[in-house]
Amino acid sequence: MRVITLDKNAKVESTVDSYLGSMEELSPMVHKSYHELADTPVIEKDSLAQLHANIETLTDLQARLSFLMREVRYLMKV
């Protein structure tokens, strides 16, 4: 059996508070992406904007894939 003794006078710093405190000092995160055939090959975007663009791309690809699977199922029935 393990006995844990706590020193109630010891100061404990919350890791969440220290993390949020460091976040206030930082500027918004920027994501750099390289597009070889574009006019400007290096593009900097806000991480949140890049996330939204990626979600839109995934939604579009999922819709296309579901259409393709529906067509394949139709052809297999015939």
C-alpha positions as CSV (number, residue, x, y, z in Angstrom):
1,M,0.0,0.0,0.0
2,R,1.3,3.4,-1.0
3,V,0.9,6.4,1.3
4,I,1.0,9.9,-0.3
5,T,1.8,12.8,1.9
6,L,1.0,16.3,0.6
7,D,2.7,19.5,1.7
8,K,-0.2,21.9,1.9
9,N,2.2,24.9,2.1
10,A,3.9,24.1,-1.2
11,K,3.0,26.4,-4.1
12,V,1.7,24.5,-7.1
13,E,1.5,26.3,-10.5
14,S,-1.3,25.3,-12.7
15,T,-0.1,24.1,-16.1
16,V,-3.3,25.4,-17.7
17,D,-2.8,28.9,-16.4
18,S,0.8,28.9,-17.5
19,Y,-0.1,27.6,-20.9
20,L,-2.9,30.2,-21.4
21,G,-0.6,32.9,-20.2
22,S,2.0,32.0,-22.8
23,M,-0.7,31.9,-25.5
24,E,-1.5,35.6,-24.9
25,E,2.0,36.6,-25.8
26,L,2.1,34.7,-29.1
27,S,0.8,36.0,-32.4
28,P,-1.7,33.9,-34.4
29,M,-0.2,30.8,-35.8
30,V,0.6,31.0,-39.5
31,H,0.9,28.0,-41.8
32,K,3.2,28.2,-44.8
33,S,2.4,26.0,-47.8
34,Y,4.4,25.5,-51.0
35,H,2.6,25.4,-54.4
36,E,5.1,24.7,-57.1
37,L,3.0,25.8,-60.1
38,A,1.4,28.9,-58.5
39,D,2.4,32.5,-59.2
40,T,3.5,32.9,-55.6
41,P,4.9,29.5,-54.6
42,V,5.0,30.1,-50.8
43,I,1.6,31.1,-49.3
44,E,1.1,32.0,-45.7
45,K,-2.4,31.4,-44.2
46,D,-3.8,31.6,-40.7
47,S,-4.1,28.1,-39.3
48,L,-7.8,28.4,-38.6
49,A,-8.5,29.6,-42.2
50,Q,-6.4,26.6,-43.4
51,L,-8.4,24.3,-41.3
52,H,-11.7,25.6,-42.7
53,A,-10.3,25.2,-46.3
54,N,-9.2,21.6,-45.5
55,I,-12.7,20.8,-44.1
56,E,-14.3,22.2,-47.3
57,T,-12.0,20.2,-49.5
58,L,-12.8,17.0,-47.5
59,T,-16.5,17.7,-47.7
60,D,-16.2,18.1,-51.5
61,L,-14.1,14.9,-51.9
62,Q,-16.5,12.9,-49.7
63,A,-19.5,14.0,-51.8
64,R,-17.7,13.0,-55.0
65,L,-16.7,9.6,-53.5
66,S,-20.3,8.9,-52.3
67,F,-21.6,9.8,-55.8
68,L,-19.0,7.4,-57.4
69,M,-19.9,4.6,-55.0
70,R,-23.6,5.1,-55.7
71,E,-22.9,4.8,-59.5
72,V,-20.7,1.7,-58.9
73,R,-23.5,0.0,-56.9
74,Y,-26.0,0.9,-59.7
75,L,-23.7,-0.7,-62.3
76,M,-23.3,-3.8,-60.2
77,K,-27.0,-4.3,-60.0
78,V,-27.4,-4.2,-63.8
